[in-house]
C-alpha cells in the first residue's frame, strides 16, 4: 500500500471524480493533507455558495481513517529552511505554501502528489506522478 501527501489540486481532482486520482486514493493506506492545503481549501470554499457542503465533504474525507492533517512543527520548519536555502541557491523559488507542503511531505517520508511541476525543483522530495484527466 502507498503512503502519500496531496496538494490542493489533487483533492480538487478527487472531488471532480478524476478517475486516475480516485484509483490512486484506493491504493493508499495513508493520505497526508498539509495544514496549508487545508487553509487553501477553506479559502476556496468560503466565497462559494456551497461552502457548508464543501466543508462537510472535506470533513468526511478526513474522517475516513486513512487521511491525516499534517501540522507544522520545528522539524517541518527545518525542512522548510533547507528547501528555501537550496531553491535560493538555484534562483528558483516556489510559492511559500508549496514549500511548507513539500517540507511536511519530506518530514513524514511520503511522496507528494501534485499537478504542479514546480515541485520538481525541490531536491530530495519524493514525487508521485498521476495523470490528470484534463491533460
Long-range contacts (C-beta under 8 A, 24 or more apart in sequence): 1-27, 1-28, 1-29, 1-30, 2-27, 2-28, 2-29, 2-30, 2-111, 2-128, 3-28, 3-29, 3-30, 3-32, 3-108, 3-109, 3-110, 3-111, 4-28, 4-30, 4-31, 4-32, 4-110, 4-111, 4-112, 4-113, 4-128, 5-31, 5-32, 5-33, 5-34, 5-70, 5-101, 5-104, 5-105, 5-108, 5-110, 5-111, 5-112, 5-113, 6-31, 6-32, 6-33, 6-37, 6-112, 6-113, 6-114, 7-37, 7-98, 7-101, 7-112, 7-113, 7-114, 7-115, 7-116, 7-119, 8-37, 8-40, 8-41, 8-44, 9-114, 9-115, 9-116, 10-113, 10-114, 10-115, 10-130, 11-37, 11-41, 11-58, 11-61, 12-44, 13-115, 13-132, 13-133, 15-57, 18-132, 18-133, 18-134, 19-133, 20-130, 20-131, 20-132, 20-133, 21-130, 24-113, 24-128, 24-130, 28-66, 29-66, 30-66, 30-68, 30-110, 31-66, 31-67, 31-68, 32-67, 32-68, 32-69, 32-70, 32-104, 32-105, 32-108, 32-110, 33-62, 33-67, 33-68, 33-69, 33-70, 34-69, 34-70, 34-100, 34-101, 34-104, 34-105, 35-69, 35-70, 35-71, 35-72, 35-100, 36-97, 36-100, 36-101, 37-97, 37-101, 38-69, 39-97, 40-97, 70-104, 70-107, 70-108, 72-100, 72-103, 72-104, 75-107, 76-100, 76-103, 76-104, 76-107, 77-103, 79-103, 79-104, 79-106, 79-107, 83-122, 83-123, 83-125, 86-122, 86-123, 87-121, 87-122, 90-121, 92-121, 94-118, 94-119, 94-121, 94-122
